Amino acid sequence: MASLKEIASDVGVSHALVSRVLSNRMGTTRVSAKTRQAIVDRAKELNYIPNPLAVALKRGRKGAVGVFVHGVGIEGSELSLAFIKAAGKQLTERGYNLWMQFFKDKDEFLSACNEQLMSKVDGLILAGITHDELVENVREIEQRGLPVVFSCHGDIEKHGVTNFQVDSEAQCYLTTKHLLEQGCRRIAHTFCLPLRHRGYVRAHEELGLSPEDNLTVSTPDFTRKTGFDAVDQLMKAGLKFDAVCCQSDGQAAGVYQYYALKGIPRAEWPLVTGIDDSPIARDFSIVPLTSSTAEMDTCAGLAVNAIHKKIENEPFEAITAVPPRLIIRESTTRVS
């Protein structure tokens, strides 16, 4: 990477003069138009990029944004990793360094978000699992001059905060609608998150249908085991179904694991959908899964844009529900 020192050496002027010309901070320093142009031209030839931290310091900024994450998603889903990677890329493009911190509860958050941190970052992004109990603490942080935005899974918008998350209801609506379009009419459902269940119901209602209550199985979490156990419960009850709309890729992979371990012929397996479009859906399920996206990269980009705008005291669009996309794979293709 080209440096000010290199440009100064090539043009035959001082390092200080190059710095003043390229930052447009000449003060009382005088320089001929010819020399100024030579400095600018050489900087372009070398693809000189100003040091983001130096630029931030000159503007009275720290040049960093804190990203605090309470991880979401089961092992293998890589949801938090996707968010962090996207946030890091977006922050770098805007000239910020990323100050990364994981936390699990209020005490861990408050311990990490201390005076030292606040003196080293220009803003804060909270992501992952929602912590309603932190809202008042965050308001206090903002009152002290540190901008904050959220990208959390949950109903935190009810507190009047800026939050960017995928539309959970639409995630299950898309997968259920797709199954109905494939001709499925007895669609089992793994119930964990009420908003996603609402999408499952809405897709049926739009066709004038009512899902059968006994085909919905409550699950404690989104793991592979709960998908396995849910279909096991349905089978033991002797219930008939032609598809399973799962609330996660992990659950959907568990459904297929059940059929494989029981030795049931492939042609008798139901159509199955997941949610998150994670590596589980793409690479680790017995059958590649049709799945709706988690849009972690989009949410990260919106959060970074919002925190940048807040830092600069500029307006921004507060999109609170990011629409997911449906990715169709083999799990919703009938096998004869």
C-alpha positions as CSV (number, residue, x, y, z in Angstrom):
1,M,0.0,0.0,0.0
2,A,1.3,3.4,-1.0
3,S,2.4,5.8,1.8
4,L,2.7,9.6,2.2
5,K,6.5,9.1,2.6
6,E,6.7,7.3,-0.8
7,I,4.7,10.0,-2.6
8,A,6.9,12.7,-1.0
9,S,10.0,10.9,-2.1
10,D,8.8,10.5,-5.7
11,V,7.7,14.1,-6.1
12,G,10.7,15.5,-4.2
13,V,8.8,17.3,-1.4
14,S,8.3,16.9,2.3
15,H,6.1,14.3,3.9
16,A,4.2,17.2,5.7
17,L,3.4,19.0,2.4
18,V,2.0,15.8,0.9
19,S,-0.2,15.3,4.0
20,R,-1.5,18.8,3.8
21,V,-2.2,18.7,0.1
22,L,-4.0,15.3,0.2
23,S,-6.1,16.2,3.3
24,N,-6.9,19.7,1.9
25,R,-5.6,21.2,5.1
26,M,-3.0,23.7,3.8
27,G,-3.4,26.4,6.5
28,T,-0.9,29.1,5.8
29,T,1.4,26.7,3.8
30,R,1.8,27.8,0.1
31,V,2.4,25.5,-2.8
32,S,2.5,26.0,-6.5
33,A,-0.3,24.6,-8.7
34,K,2.2,22.5,-10.5
35,T,3.6,20.9,-7.3
36,R,0.1,20.3,-5.9
37,Q,-1.0,18.6,-9.2
38,A,2.2,16.5,-9.1
39,I,1.4,15.3,-5.6
40,V,-2.3,14.5,-6.5
41,D,-1.3,12.7,-9.7
42,R,1.3,10.5,-8.0
43,A,-1.1,9.6,-5.3
44,K,-3.6,8.4,-8.0
45,E,-0.9,6.5,-9.8
46,L,0.0,4.6,-6.6
47,N,-3.7,4.1,-5.6
48,Y,-3.0,5.9,-2.3
49,I,-5.8,5.3,0.2
50,P,-5.8,7.5,3.4
51,N,-5.5,5.6,6.7
52,P,-9.1,5.4,8.0
53,L,-7.9,5.9,11.6
54,A,-5.9,9.0,10.7
55,V,-8.9,10.4,8.9
56,A,-11.1,9.7,11.8
57,L,-8.8,11.3,14.3
58,K,-8.6,14.5,12.2
59,R,-12.4,14.7,12.3
60,G,-12.5,14.2,16.1
61,R,-13.6,10.5,15.7
62,K,-12.1,7.3,17.1
63,G,-12.5,5.4,13.9
64,A,-14.1,2.3,15.4
65,V,-17.6,0.9,16.0
66,G,-18.4,-1.6,18.7
67,V,-20.4,-4.7,17.6
68,F,-21.8,-6.6,20.5
69,V,-23.3,-10.0,19.7
70,H,-25.3,-12.6,21.6
71,G,-25.0,-15.4,19.2
72,V,-28.1,-16.7,17.4
73,G,-28.6,-20.0,15.5
74,I,-27.7,-23.6,16.3
75,E,-24.2,-25.0,15.8
76,G,-23.5,-25.2,12.0
77,S,-26.0,-22.5,11.0
78,E,-23.2,-19.8,11.1
79,L,-25.8,-17.0,11.4
80,S,-23.7,-14.9,13.8
81,L,-20.6,-15.4,11.7
82,A,-22.4,-14.2,8.6
83,F,-23.5,-11.1,10.5
84,I,-20.0,-10.3,11.8
85,K,-18.3,-10.9,8.4
86,A,-20.8,-8.6,6.7
87,A,-20.6,-5.9,9.4
88,G,-16.8,-6.0,9.3
89,K,-16.8,-5.6,5.5
90,Q,-19.3,-2.7,5.6
91,L,-17.5,-0.9,8.4
92,T,-14.1,-1.2,6.6
93,E,-15.7,0.3,3.5
94,R,-16.8,3.3,5.6
95,G,-13.4,3.7,7.2
96,Y,-14.2,2.2,10.6
97,N,-12.4,-0.6,12.5
98,L,-14.6,-3.2,14.2
99,W,-14.5,-3.6,18.0
100,M,-15.9,-7.1,18.5
101,Q,-17.5,-8.4,21.7
102,F,-19.6,-11.4,22.5
103,F,-22.0,-11.4,25.5
104,K,-24.7,-13.7,27.0
105,D,-26.5,-11.6,29.6
106,K,-26.9,-8.1,31.0
107,D,-24.0,-8.4,33.4
108,E,-21.6,-9.4,30.6
109,F,-22.8,-6.6,28.4
110,L,-22.5,-3.9,31.1
111,S,-19.1,-5.2,32.1
112,A,-17.8,-4.9,28.6
113,C,-19.6,-1.7,27.6
114,N,-17.7,0.4,30.1
115,E,-16.0,3.8,30.1
116,Q,-12.9,2.5,28.4
117,L,-15.0,1.1,25.5
118,M,-17.0,4.3,25.2
119,S,-13.8,6.3,24.9
120,K,-12.6,4.2,22.0
121,V,-15.6,3.8,19.7
122,D,-17.9,6.2,17.8
123,G,-21.0,4.0,17.9
124,L,-22.4,0.7,19.0
125,I,-24.3,-2.1,17.2
126,L,-26.2,-4.7,19.3
127,A,-27.0,-7.9,17.4
128,G,-28.3,-11.4,17.9
129,I,-30.7,-12.5,20.7
130,T,-32.9,-9.7,22.0
131,H,-32.4,-8.5,25.6
132,D,-35.3,-6.3,26.6
133,E,-33.7,-5.7,29.9
134,L,-30.9,-3.8,28.2
135,V,-33.1,-1.1,26.6
136,E,-32.9,1.4,29.4
137,N,-29.1,0.9,29.7
138,V,-28.8,1.5,26.0
139,R,-30.9,4.7,26.3
140,E,-28.5,5.9,29.0
141,I,-25.5,5.1,26.8
142,E,-27.1,7.2,24.0
143,Q,-27.8,10.1,26.3
144,R,-24.1,10.1,27.1
145,G,-23.4,10.7,23.4
146,L,-22.8,7.3,22.0
147,P,-25.1,6.3,19.1
148,V,-26.6,2.8,19.2
149,V,-28.6,0.7,16.8
150,F,-29.9,-2.9,17.1
151,S,-30.0,-5.9,14.8
152,C,-31.7,-8.3,17.1
153,H,-34.1,-11.2,16.7
154,G,-37.3,-10.5,18.6
155,D,-39.9,-7.8,19.3
156,I,-37.5,-5.1,20.6
157,E,-39.0,-2.5,18.3
158,K,-41.9,-2.1,20.8
159,H,-39.4,-0.1,22.9
160,G,-39.1,2.5,20.2
161,V,-35.5,1.6,19.3
162,T,-34.0,1.3,15.8
163,N,-33.8,-2.5,14.9
164,F,-33.0,-4.3,11.7
165,Q,-34.1,-8.0,11.5
166,V,-35.5,-10.4,8.9
167,D,-39.2,-10.7,8.7
168,S,-39.8,-13.9,10.7
169,E,-43.4,-14.3,9.7
170,A,-42.5,-14.0,6.0
171,Q,-39.8,-16.7,6.4
172,C,-42.4,-19.4,7.2
173,Y,-45.0,-17.9,4.9
174,L,-42.7,-18.4,1.9
175,T,-41.8,-22.0,2.7
176,T,-45.5,-22.9,3.5
177,K,-46.8,-21.2,0.4
178,H,-44.2,-23.1,-1.7
179,L,-45.3,-26.4,-0.2
180,L,-48.9,-25.6,-0.9
181,E,-48.0,-24.7,-4.5
182,Q,-46.4,-28.2,-4.8
183,G,-49.9,-29.7,-4.0
184,C,-49.3,-30.4,-0.4
185,R,-52.4,-30.1,1.8
186,R,-51.4,-31.9,5.1
187,I,-48.4,-29.9,6.1
188,A,-46.9,-30.7,9.5
189,H,-45.2,-27.8,11.4
190,T,-42.6,-27.6,14.1
191,F,-43.7,-24.7,16.3
192,C,-41.0,-22.8,18.2
193,L,-41.4,-19.1,17.3
194,P,-44.9,-17.7,17.2
195,L,-44.2,-15.2,14.4
196,R,-43.1,-18.0,12.1
197,H,-46.1,-20.0,13.0
198,R,-48.2,-17.0,12.0
199,G,-46.7,-17.2,8.5
200,Y,-47.5,-20.9,8.3
201,V,-51.2,-20.1,9.1
202,R,-51.4,-17.1,6.8
203,A,-50.2,-19.1,3.8
204,H,-53.0,-21.6,4.3
205,E,-55.6,-18.9,4.9
206,E,-54.8,-17.2,1.6
207,L,-56.0,-20.3,-0.1
208,G,-59.1,-20.7,2.0
209,L,-57.5,-23.5,4.0
210,S,-57.1,-24.2,7.7
211,P,-54.0,-26.1,8.9
212,E,-54.8,-29.1,11.1
213,D,-53.9,-28.3,14.7
214,N,-52.8,-31.9,15.4
215,L,-50.1,-31.5,12.7
216,T,-48.3,-28.7,14.6
217,V,-45.8,-30.0,17.1
218,S,-44.3,-27.6,19.8
219,T,-40.5,-27.8,20.0
220,P,-38.3,-26.3,22.7
221,D,-35.6,-25.1,20.3
222,F,-34.3,-25.2,16.7
223,T,-32.0,-28.2,16.9
224,R,-31.8,-31.3,14.7
225,K,-33.0,-33.4,17.6
226,T,-36.3,-31.5,17.9
227,G,-37.0,-32.0,14.2
228,F,-36.3,-35.7,14.6
229,D,-38.5,-35.9,17.8
230,A,-41.4,-34.0,16.2
231,V,-41.7,-36.3,13.2
232,D,-41.3,-39.3,15.5
233,Q,-44.3,-38.0,17.6
234,L,-46.4,-37.6,14.5
235,M,-45.6,-41.0,13.2
236,K,-46.3,-42.7,16.5
237,A,-49.7,-40.9,16.6
238,G,-50.5,-42.4,13.2
239,L,-51.0,-39.0,11.6
240,K,-50.8,-38.6,7.9
241,F,-48.9,-35.7,6.3
242,D,-47.3,-35.0,3.0
243,A,-44.9,-32.2,4.0
244,V,-43.1,-30.8,7.0
245,C,-42.6,-27.0,7.3
246,C,-39.8,-26.6,9.9
247,Q,-38.8,-23.4,11.6
248,S,-35.0,-24.1,11.1
249,D,-32.7,-25.9,8.8
250,G,-31.5,-27.9,11.8
251,Q,-35.0,-29.2,12.4
252,A,-35.5,-30.0,8.8
253,A,-32.3,-32.0,8.7
254,G,-33.5,-33.9,11.7
255,V,-36.7,-34.9,9.9
256,Y,-34.6,-36.5,7.1
257,Q,-32.4,-38.1,9.6
258,Y,-35.5,-39.8,11.1
259,Y,-36.6,-41.3,7.8
260,A,-33.1,-42.4,6.9
261,L,-32.5,-44.1,10.2
262,K,-35.9,-45.9,10.1
263,G,-35.1,-47.2,6.7
264,I,-38.2,-45.8,5.1
265,P,-38.0,-45.8,1.2
266,R,-37.0,-42.4,-0.2
267,A,-40.1,-42.2,-2.3
268,E,-42.2,-42.2,0.9
269,W,-40.4,-39.2,2.5
270,P,-42.5,-36.0,2.8
271,L,-41.4,-32.7,1.2
272,V,-39.5,-30.7,3.8
273,T,-38.5,-27.0,4.2
274,G,-36.2,-25.2,6.6
275,I,-35.4,-21.6,7.5
276,D,-32.1,-19.7,7.4
277,D,-30.5,-21.0,4.2
278,S,-27.6,-22.0,6.3
279,P,-24.7,-24.4,5.5
280,I,-26.9,-27.1,7.0
281,A,-29.4,-26.6,4.2
282,R,-26.8,-26.4,1.5
283,D,-24.2,-29.0,2.6
284,F,-25.1,-31.0,5.6
285,S,-28.7,-32.2,5.3
286,I,-29.2,-35.7,3.8
287,V,-31.2,-34.0,1.2
288,P,-30.4,-30.4,0.3
289,L,-33.1,-28.2,1.8
290,T,-35.4,-25.7,0.3
291,S,-35.1,-22.8,2.8
292,S,-35.9,-19.1,3.4
293,T,-33.0,-16.8,4.0
294,A,-32.0,-15.2,7.3
295,E,-30.7,-12.1,5.5
296,M,-27.9,-11.6,8.0
297,D,-25.7,-9.8,5.6
298,T,-28.5,-7.4,4.6
299,C,-29.3,-6.7,8.2
300,A,-25.7,-6.1,9.0
301,G,-25.4,-3.7,6.1
302,L,-28.5,-1.8,7.2
303,A,-27.2,-1.6,10.8
304,V,-23.8,-0.3,9.7
305,N,-25.4,2.3,7.5
306,A,-27.7,3.4,10.3
307,I,-24.9,3.7,12.8
308,H,-22.7,5.6,10.4
309,K,-25.6,8.0,9.7
310,K,-26.2,8.4,13.4
311,I,-22.5,9.2,14.0
312,E,-22.7,11.8,11.2
313,N,-26.0,13.2,12.5
314,E,-27.7,12.3,9.2
315,P,-31.2,10.9,8.6
316,F,-31.6,7.2,7.5
317,E,-34.4,4.9,6.6
318,A,-35.4,2.7,9.5
319,I,-36.3,-0.5,7.8
320,T,-37.3,-2.9,10.6
321,A,-38.4,-6.0,8.7
322,V,-36.1,-7.2,6.0
323,P,-37.9,-9.5,3.4
324,P,-36.4,-13.0,3.1
325,R,-36.0,-14.9,-0.1
326,L,-36.9,-18.5,-0.9
327,I,-34.1,-20.8,-2.0
328,I,-35.5,-23.9,-3.7
329,R,-33.5,-27.2,-3.5
330,E,-34.1,-30.9,-3.8
331,S,-36.2,-31.3,-0.6
332,T,-39.3,-30.0,-2.3
333,T,-38.9,-32.1,-5.4
334,R,-41.1,-35.2,-5.5
335,V,-39.2,-38.5,-5.9
336,S,-41.1,-41.4,-7.6
